[in-house]
Amino acid sequence: MVTPAGQVVGKAPRRAGHGNPDLLHPVVHVHILNSRGELLLQKRAANKELYPDHRDAAIGGHGRSGESIASALRREAEEELGITPAHFRPLFRYIHRNPYESEPVHAFVLEDDGPFYPNPREITEIRFWKFEDIVGHLGKGLFTPNFEQEFQMWTSFLKQSRRR
């Protein structure tokens, strides 16, 4: 468990963090863009505890006790898509809260056309989406709430960076 600033303050089993929104547990998310500017989304496996069969960021997962964000990022990339990229760029950090958990999310972007090797225990499908297609499906229960929140943040971030 961590403070909002990311300082480690304790250790608890996964079920404790997923049942108590007062316990913060760090998460990494990676958004993968291809050379056409499309975003890779995964369809979460049907056996997932939270949001089975929903579309989500290309890579996402919890940090392990004592694990650095960089290490969690590499581990999740290997576990979920079978890749070992070295050029993740930080996008932003925020705290995602809902009635059953709170997560400091470390969001990254990776520019990559693949190939990718989805882990069938985690992911049932991957495909690249055009941004306008994502926008057309927001709020309809297709995506995880985390992804929808992050997509809104990311599009705002992109608009601001284009103004500079």
MDAnalysis code that builds the backbone (N, CA, C; Angstrom):
import MDAnalysis as mda
import numpy as np

u = mda.Universe.empty(492, n_residues=164, atom_resindex=np.repeat(np.arange(164), 3), trajectory=True)
u.add_TopologyAttr("name", ["N", "CA", "C"] * 164)
u.add_TopologyAttr("resid", np.arange(1, 165))
u.add_TopologyAttr("resname", ["MET", "VAL", "THR", "PRO", "ALA", "GLY", "GLN", "VAL", "VAL", "GLY", "LYS", "ALA", "PRO", "ARG", "ARG", "ALA", "GLY", "HIS", "GLY", "ASN", "PRO", "ASP", "LEU", "LEU", "HIS", "PRO", "VAL", "VAL", "HIS", "VAL", "HIS", "ILE", "LEU", "ASN", "SER", "ARG", "GLY", "GLU", "LEU", "LEU", "LEU", "GLN", "LYS", "ARG", "ALA", "ALA", "ASN", "LYS", "GLU", "LEU", "TYR", "PRO", "ASP", "HIS", "ARG", "ASP", "ALA", "ALA", "ILE", "GLY", "GLY", "HIS", "GLY", "ARG", "SER", "GLY", "GLU", "SER", "ILE", "ALA", "SER", "ALA", "LEU", "ARG", "ARG", "GLU", "ALA", "GLU", "GLU", "GLU", "LEU", "GLY", "ILE", "THR", "PRO", "ALA", "HIS", "PHE", "ARG", "PRO", "LEU", "PHE", "ARG", "TYR", "ILE", "HIS", "ARG", "ASN", "PRO", "TYR", "GLU", "SER", "GLU", "PRO", "VAL", "HIS", "ALA", "PHE", "VAL", "LEU", "GLU", "ASP", "ASP", "GLY", "PRO", "PHE", "TYR", "PRO", "ASN", "PRO", "ARG", "GLU", "ILE", "THR", "GLU", "ILE", "ARG", "PHE", "TRP", "LYS", "PHE", "GLU", "ASP", "ILE", "VAL", "GLY", "HIS", "LEU", "GLY", "LYS", "GLY", "LEU", "PHE", "THR", "PRO", "ASN", "PHE", "GLU", "GLN", "GLU", "PHE", "GLN", "MET", "TRP", "THR", "SER", "PHE", "LEU", "LYS", "GLN", "SER", "ARG", "ARG", "ARG"])
u.atoms.positions = np.array([
    [0.834, -1.170, 0.000],
    [0.000, 0.000, 0.000],
    [0.888, 1.246, 0.000],
    [0.355, 2.306, -0.614],
    [1.144, 3.521, -0.775],
    [0.324, 4.748, -0.375],
    [1.041, 5.857, -0.188],
    [0.388, 7.144, 0.046],
    [0.011, 7.726, -1.321],
    [-0.794, 8.800, -1.359],
    [-1.100, 9.431, -2.651],
    [0.154, 9.875, -3.421],
    [1.240, 10.166, -2.710],
    [2.494, 10.565, -3.363],
    [3.317, 9.369, -3.824],
    [2.890, 8.151, -3.483],
    [3.582, 6.951, -3.927],
    [4.543, 6.337, -2.934],
    [4.600, 6.876, -1.730],
    [5.494, 6.320, -0.718],
    [4.893, 5.032, -0.156],
    [5.700, 3.977, -0.104],
    [5.235, 2.693, 0.420],
    [5.020, 2.814, 1.921],
    [3.825, 2.412, 2.376],
    [3.494, 2.513, 3.795],
    [3.038, 1.190, 4.397],
    [2.975, 0.155, 3.589],
    [2.542, -1.127, 4.131],
    [2.326, -2.147, 3.044],
    [1.840, -3.288, 3.483],
    [1.644, -4.416, 2.593],
    [0.306, -5.045, 2.944],
    [-0.446, -5.430, 1.922],
    [-1.741, -6.078, 2.154],
    [-2.030, -7.012, 0.982],
    [-2.811, -8.058, 1.204],
    [-3.166, -8.938, 0.084],
    [-4.062, -8.216, -0.918],
    [-4.065, -8.707, -2.145],
    [-4.840, -8.095, -3.228],
    [-6.301, -7.895, -2.844],
    [-6.898, -8.886, -2.208],
    [-8.325, -8.792, -1.863],
    [-8.603, -7.639, -0.897],
    [-7.615, -7.269, -0.091],
    [-7.794, -6.136, 0.825],
    [-7.827, -4.828, 0.044],
    [-6.922, -4.690, -0.904],
    [-6.885, -3.479, -1.717],
    [-8.094, -3.342, -2.615],
    [-8.659, -4.474, -3.048],
    [-9.839, -4.434, -3.912],
    [-11.137, -4.362, -3.130],
    [-11.048, -4.338, -1.826],
    [-12.258, -4.249, -1.027],
    [-12.314, -3.022, -0.142],
    [-11.268, -2.225, -0.171],
    [-11.192, -1.075, 0.717],
    [-10.636, 0.131, -0.049],
    [-11.489, 1.077, -0.410],
    [-11.008, 2.230, -1.188],
    [-10.057, 3.146, -0.419],
    [-9.877, 2.903, 0.881],
    [-8.916, 3.701, 1.648],
    [-7.478, 3.211, 1.454],
    [-7.318, 1.992, 0.918],
    [-5.984, 1.435, 0.705],
    [-5.571, 1.655, -0.745],
    [-4.568, 2.491, -0.937],
    [-4.069, 2.786, -2.282],
    [-3.056, 1.734, -2.724],
    [-3.233, 1.202, -3.920],
    [-2.280, 0.243, -4.485],
    [-1.949, 0.662, -5.916],
    [-0.643, 0.759, -6.237],
    [-0.220, 1.326, -7.520],
    [-0.546, 0.425, -8.715],
    [-0.808, 1.099, -9.836],
    [-1.168, 0.443, -11.090],
    [-0.389, 1.100, -12.227],
    [-0.061, 0.302, -13.247],
    [0.524, 0.840, -14.474],
    [-0.439, 0.579, -15.628],
    [-0.559, 1.544, -16.519],
    [-1.343, 1.417, -17.749],
    [-0.459, 1.871, -18.901],
    [-0.519, 1.151, -20.022],
    [0.221, 1.541, -21.210],
    [-0.755, 1.664, -22.370],
    [-0.695, 2.800, -23.028],
    [-1.484, 3.056, -24.234],
    [-0.527, 2.927, -25.416],
    [-0.853, 2.034, -26.342],
    [0.017, 1.791, -27.488],
    [-0.602, 2.398, -28.737],
    [0.182, 3.270, -29.366],
    [-0.217, 3.908, -30.620],
    [0.560, 3.271, -31.766],
    [-0.130, 3.008, -32.870],
    [0.585, 2.515, -34.049],
    [0.999, 3.696, -34.926],
    [1.652, 3.396, -36.029],
    [2.169, 4.451, -36.906],
    [1.055, 5.224, -37.608],
    [-0.184, 4.724, -37.582],
    [-1.338, 5.440, -38.161],
    [-2.082, 6.273, -37.104],
    [-1.561, 6.290, -35.865],
    [-2.195, 7.075, -34.813],
    [-3.394, 6.389, -34.189],
    [-3.517, 5.081, -34.374],
    [-4.616, 4.321, -33.765],
    [-4.162, 3.750, -32.431],
    [-5.118, 3.506, -31.562],
    [-4.842, 3.066, -30.201],
    [-5.168, 1.580, -30.041],
    [-4.214, 0.816, -29.529],
    [-4.419, -0.607, -29.292],
    [-5.218, -0.793, -28.007],
    [-6.322, -1.519, -28.098],
    [-7.113, -1.852, -26.918],
    [-7.173, -3.360, -26.772],
    [-7.223, -3.803, -25.528],
    [-7.415, -5.210, -25.238],
    [-8.847, -5.443, -24.801],
    [-9.341, -6.649, -25.057],
    [-10.613, -7.088, -24.478],
    [-10.234, -8.003, -23.332],
    [-10.631, -7.608, -22.123],
    [-10.287, -8.356, -20.925],
    [-10.954, -9.731, -20.954],
    [-10.252, -10.718, -20.453],
    [-10.769, -12.089, -20.429],
    [-12.040, -12.177, -19.587],
    [-12.865, -13.156, -19.890],
    [-14.138, -13.355, -19.194],
    [-13.953, -13.733, -17.731],
    [-12.791, -14.244, -17.365],
    [-12.551, -14.665, -15.981],
    [-12.007, -13.554, -15.089],
    [-11.842, -12.351, -15.621],
    [-11.307, -11.251, -14.823],
    [-12.281, -10.876, -13.715],
    [-11.725, -10.569, -12.555],
    [-12.536, -10.199, -11.383],
    [-13.331, -8.920, -11.635],
    [-12.678, -7.941, -12.217],
    [-13.321, -6.661, -12.488],
    [-13.438, -6.437, -13.992],
    [-14.584, -6.037, -14.435],
    [-14.859, -5.666, -15.826],
    [-14.454, -6.737, -16.845],
    [-14.917, -7.980, -16.650],
    [-14.636, -8.995, -17.666],
    [-15.272, -8.597, -18.997],
    [-14.635, -8.980, -20.079],
    [-15.120, -8.736, -21.447],
    [-15.223, -7.259, -21.826],
    [-14.614, -6.372, -21.060],
    [-14.610, -4.943, -21.394],
    [-13.302, -4.591, -22.100],
    [-13.354, -3.562, -22.929],
    [-12.144, -3.067, -23.582],
    [-11.405, -2.166, -22.607],
    [-10.077, -2.219, -22.710],
    [-9.238, -1.488, -21.768],
    [-7.927, -1.104, -22.457],
    [-7.104, -0.356, -21.732],
    [-5.776, 0.004, -22.236],
    [-5.036, -1.258, -22.660],
    [-4.088, -1.113, -23.567],
    [-3.348, -2.258, -24.103],
    [-2.696, -3.089, -23.002],
    [-2.154, -2.416, -22.003],
    [-1.471, -3.085, -20.890],
    [-1.913, -2.428, -19.605],
    [-2.189, -3.230, -18.598],
    [-2.536, -2.679, -17.296],
    [-2.359, -3.718, -16.206],
    [-1.880, -3.278, -15.073],
    [-1.736, -4.213, -13.970],
    [-1.230, -3.546, -12.717],
    [-1.335, -4.291, -11.631],
    [-0.919, -3.824, -10.318],
    [0.566, -4.063, -10.089],
    [1.176, -3.124, -9.378],
    [2.538, -3.333, -8.931],
    [2.528, -4.333, -7.786],
    [3.593, -5.092, -7.672],
    [3.739, -6.042, -6.569],
    [4.418, -5.354, -5.403],
    [4.276, -5.929, -4.248],
    [4.887, -5.368, -3.047],
    [6.386, -5.185, -3.250],
    [6.855, -3.952, -3.055],
    [8.269, -3.640, -3.168],
    [8.773, -3.463, -4.592],
    [7.901, -3.584, -5.582],
    [8.308, -3.486, -6.981],
    [8.269, -2.027, -7.437],
    [9.261, -1.620, -8.191],
    [9.267, -0.264, -8.743],
    [8.247, -0.168, -9.873],
    [7.851, 1.047, -10.193],
    [6.921, 1.262, -11.299],
    [7.558, 0.780, -12.603],
    [8.839, 1.067, -12.806],
    [9.529, 0.632, -14.029],
    [9.529, -0.891, -14.152],
    [9.743, -1.566, -13.054],
    [9.744, -3.026, -13.071],
    [8.335, -3.572, -13.335],
    [7.331, -2.976, -12.709],
    [5.941, -3.398, -12.934],
    [5.552, -3.188, -14.396],
    [6.014, -2.102, -14.961],
    [5.736, -1.778, -16.355],
    [6.306, -2.853, -17.287],
    [7.563, -3.196, -17.096],
    [8.188, -4.236, -17.926],
    [7.519, -5.593, -17.716],
    [7.246, -5.950, -16.465],
    [6.629, -7.245, -16.161],
    [5.253, -7.356, -16.804],
    [4.435, -6.326, -16.671],
    [3.086, -6.366, -17.242],
    [3.131, -6.414, -18.771],
    [4.063, -5.697, -19.389],
    [4.199, -5.727, -20.853],
    [4.532, -7.141, -21.320],
    [5.420, -7.802, -20.598],
    [5.783, -9.176, -20.947],
    [4.632, -10.141, -20.669],
    [3.966, -9.993, -19.509],
    [2.872, -10.902, -19.136],
    [1.673, -10.784, -20.072],
    [1.294, -9.565, -20.424],
    [0.051, -9.373, -21.165],
    [0.213, -9.434, -22.676],
    [1.285, -8.844, -23.206],
    [1.435, -8.795, -24.671],
    [2.711, -9.452, -25.184],
    [3.507, -10.035, -24.279],
    [4.713, -10.724, -24.708],
    [5.745, -9.826, -25.343],
    [5.814, -8.582, -24.892],
    [6.768, -7.628, -25.461],
    [7.717, -7.111, -24.389],
    [8.896, -6.691, -24.823],
    [9.886, -6.121, -23.909],
    [10.382, -4.781, -24.454],
    [9.479, -3.832, -24.612],
    [9.880, -2.533, -25.161],
    [10.647, -1.703, -24.139],
    [11.433, -0.795, -24.667],
    [12.254, 0.046, -23.784],
    [11.875, 1.517, -23.851],
    [10.932, 1.891, -24.698],
    [10.664, 3.312, -24.919],
    [9.272, 3.740, -24.465],
    [8.918, 3.396, -23.239],
    [7.677, 3.893, -22.665],
    [7.881, 5.363, -22.319],
    [6.920, 6.191, -22.660],
    [6.982, 7.598, -22.258],
    [5.869, 7.850, -21.253],
    [6.179, 8.512, -20.144],
    [5.131, 8.817, -19.166],
    [4.112, 9.787, -19.764],
    [2.837, 9.519, -19.508],
    [1.761, 10.426, -19.921],
    [1.348, 11.297, -18.747],
    [0.859, 10.638, -17.689],
    [0.411, 11.343, -16.496],
    [0.209, 10.337, -15.380],
    [-0.020, 10.876, -14.204],
    [-0.308, 10.074, -13.011],
    [-1.550, 10.665, -12.378],
    [-2.445, 9.812, -11.901],
    [-3.660, 10.276, -11.242],
    [-4.150, 9.177, -10.297],
    [-5.102, 9.514, -9.458],
    [-5.688, 8.508, -8.569],
    [-7.091, 8.200, -9.053],
    [-7.288, 6.942, -9.418],
    [-8.609, 6.460, -9.835],
    [-9.311, 5.910, -8.596],
    [-10.520, 6.409, -8.351],
    [-11.289, 5.961, -7.184],
    [-12.655, 5.453, -7.623],
    [-13.105, 4.406, -6.965],
    [-14.475, 3.922, -7.123],
    [-14.909, 3.341, -5.783],
    [-16.104, 2.815, -5.667],
    [-16.587, 2.364, -4.348],
    [-15.795, 1.225, -3.716],
    [-15.003, 0.488, -4.482],
    [-14.310, -0.674, -3.911],
    [-12.799, -0.606, -3.949],
    [-12.218, 0.381, -4.618],
    [-10.761, 0.479, -4.623],
    [-10.299, 1.884, -5.005],
    [-9.044, 2.166, -4.681],
    [-8.392, 3.413, -5.075],
    [-6.992, 3.066, -5.551],
    [-6.644, 3.596, -6.728],
    [-5.375, 3.237, -7.338],
    [-4.628, 4.470, -7.842],
    [-3.382, 4.679, -7.415],
    [-2.552, 5.656, -8.094],
    [-2.131, 5.023, -9.431],
    [-2.579, 5.607, -10.527],
    [-2.328, 5.061, -11.857],
    [-1.167, 5.813, -12.495],
    [-0.208, 5.054, -12.993],
    [0.938, 5.590, -13.716],
    [0.707, 5.232, -15.180],
    [0.316, 6.221, -15.984],
    [-0.035, 5.989, -17.387],
    [1.140, 6.333, -18.297],
    [1.378, 5.451, -19.268],
    [2.478, 5.593, -20.214],
    [1.953, 5.433, -21.631],
    [2.755, 5.870, -22.590],
    [2.448, 5.660, -24.006],
    [3.642, 4.970, -24.648],
    [3.344, 4.123, -25.613],
    [4.358, 3.417, -26.379],
    [3.936, 3.479, -27.841],
    [4.853, 3.834, -28.708],
    [4.569, 3.818, -30.143],
    [5.134, 2.531, -30.702],
    [4.232, 1.664, -31.215],
    [4.643, 0.326, -31.645],
    [3.570, -0.257, -32.561],
    [3.983, -0.856, -33.648],
    [3.062, -1.520, -34.571],
    [2.973, -3.023, -34.322],
    [3.725, -3.527, -33.357],
    [3.697, -4.953, -33.068],
    [4.868, -5.648, -33.737],
    [4.864, -6.959, -33.719],
    [3.748, -7.826, -33.336],
    [3.591, -7.913, -31.821],
    [2.403, -8.313, -31.423],
    [2.054, -8.508, -30.023],
    [1.593, -9.947, -29.843],
    [1.762, -10.462, -28.649],
    [1.436, -11.851, -28.345],
    [0.553, -11.896, -27.096],
    [-0.748, -11.628, -27.240],
    [-1.629, -11.538, -26.072],
    [-1.691, -12.845, -25.283],
    [-1.652, -12.698, -23.981],
    [-1.779, -13.824, -23.059],
    [-3.263, -14.187, -22.966],
    [-3.673, -15.368, -23.422],
    [-5.101, -15.714, -23.434],
    [-5.733, -15.823, -22.046],
    [-4.920, -15.938, -21.006],
    [-5.484, -15.943, -19.642],
    [-5.901, -14.544, -19.208],
    [-5.339, -13.527, -19.868],
    [-5.605, -12.138, -19.524],
    [-6.469, -11.419, -20.561],
    [-6.250, -11.764, -21.842],
    [-6.794, -10.987, -22.955],
    [-7.422, -11.925, -23.989],
    [-8.649, -11.611, -24.425],
    [-9.277, -12.450, -25.444],
    [-9.171, -11.855, -26.849],
    [-8.816, -10.571, -26.940],
    [-8.725, -9.927, -28.253],
    [-7.934, -8.638, -28.117],
    [-7.165, -8.310, -29.150],
    [-6.554, -6.977, -29.241],
    [-6.827, -6.456, -30.650],
    [-6.992, -5.141, -30.734],
    [-7.088, -4.513, -32.050],
    [-6.864, -3.017, -31.905],
    [-6.415, -2.428, -32.996],
    [-6.222, -0.986, -33.024],
    [-7.545, -0.298, -33.348],
    [-7.794, 0.811, -32.657],
    [-9.022, 1.595, -32.820],
    [-8.654, 3.006, -33.252],
    [-9.452, 3.569, -34.120],
    [-9.345, 4.989, -34.433],
    [-9.947, 5.762, -33.261],
    [-9.391, 6.927, -32.972],
    [-9.876, 7.724, -31.842],
    [-11.364, 8.035, -31.977],
    [-11.817, 8.370, -33.193],
    [-13.232, 8.718, -33.368],
    [-14.147, 7.514, -33.105],
    [-13.665, 6.300, -33.357],
    [-14.465, 5.110, -33.057],
    [-14.588, 4.905, -31.547],
    [-13.518, 5.205, -30.832],
    [-13.572, 5.119, -29.366],
    [-14.584, 6.135, -28.842],
    [-14.489, 7.363, -29.309],
    [-15.403, 8.430, -28.869],
    [-16.853, 8.012, -29.088],
    [-17.145, 7.374, -30.204],
    [-18.499, 6.947, -30.523],
    [-19.045, 5.865, -29.610],
    [-18.164, 5.196, -28.852],
    [-18.600, 4.121, -27.954],
    [-18.475, 4.484, -26.469],
    [-18.003, 5.682, -26.156],
    [-17.860, 6.073, -24.746],
    [-19.224, 6.104, -24.067],
    [-19.251, 5.698, -22.803],
    [-20.478, 5.755, -22.007],
    [-21.499, 4.676, -22.324],
    [-21.114, 3.690, -23.121],
    [-22.063, 2.641, -23.512],
    [-21.752, 1.283, -22.880],
    [-20.838, 1.254, -21.915],
    [-20.524, 0.020, -21.216],
    [-19.557, -0.898, -21.938],
    [-18.934, -0.426, -23.002],
    [-17.982, -1.248, -23.747],
    [-16.598, -1.219, -23.099],
    [-16.225, -0.064, -22.546],
    [-14.901, 0.138, -21.973],
    [-14.950, 0.106, -20.451],
    [-13.795, -0.146, -19.834],
    [-13.715, -0.054, -18.376],
    [-13.831, 1.418, -17.972],
    [-14.353, 1.685, -16.772],
    [-14.397, 3.078, -16.304],
    [-13.006, 3.710, -16.241],
    [-11.990, 2.926, -15.862],
    [-10.622, 3.455, -15.825],
    [-10.215, 3.957, -17.206],
    [-10.479, 3.137, -18.233],
    [-10.089, 3.528, -19.580],
    [-10.825, 4.789, -20.011],
    [-12.119, 4.849, -19.746],
    [-12.875, 6.037, -20.170],
    [-12.345, 7.297, -19.500],
    [-12.043, 7.207, -18.207],
    [-11.487, 8.357, -17.495],
    [-10.138, 8.749, -18.100],
    [-9.296, 7.767, -18.341],
    [-7.977, 8.037, -18.891],
    [-8.030, 8.559, -20.319],
    [-8.947, 8.037, -21.115],
    [-9.074, 8.496, -22.495],
    [-9.438, 9.980, -22.529],
    [-10.335, 10.396, -21.657],
    [-10.698, 11.817, -21.580],
    [-9.487, 12.653, -21.166],
    [-8.723, 12.164, -20.195],
    [-7.528, 12.883, -19.752],
    [-6.497, 12.952, -20.876],
    [-6.340, 11.850, -21.577],
    [-5.340, 11.782, -22.633],
    [-5.697, 12.692, -23.794],
    [-6.947, 12.724, -24.201],
    [-7.325, 13.601, -25.308],
    [-7.145, 15.071, -24.920],
    [-7.406, 15.411, -23.671],
    [-7.135, 16.779, -23.197],
    [-5.642, 17.074, -23.233],
    [-4.845, 16.110, -22.805],
    [-3.390, 16.230, -22.813],
    [-2.892, 16.449, -24.241],
    [-3.410, 15.681, -25.208],
    [-2.995, 15.818, -26.605],
    [-3.363, 17.188, -27.161],
    [-4.562, 17.682, -26.832],
    [-4.988, 18.998, -27.317],
    [-4.069, 20.091, -26.790],
    [-3.709, 20.007, -25.500],
    [-2.834, 21.010, -24.903],
    [-1.435, 20.954, -25.501],
    [-0.926, 19.744, -25.753],
    [0.427, 19.643, -26.299],
    [0.486, 20.129, -27.740],
    [-0.614, 20.056, -28.484],
    [-0.649, 20.561, -29.856],
    [-0.658, 22.093, -29.885],
    [-1.158, 22.715, -28.812],
    [-1.225, 24.183, -28.748],
    [0.144, 24.796, -28.507],
    [1.073, 24.007, -27.978],
    [2.401, 24.547, -27.627],
    [3.251, 24.796, -28.833],
])
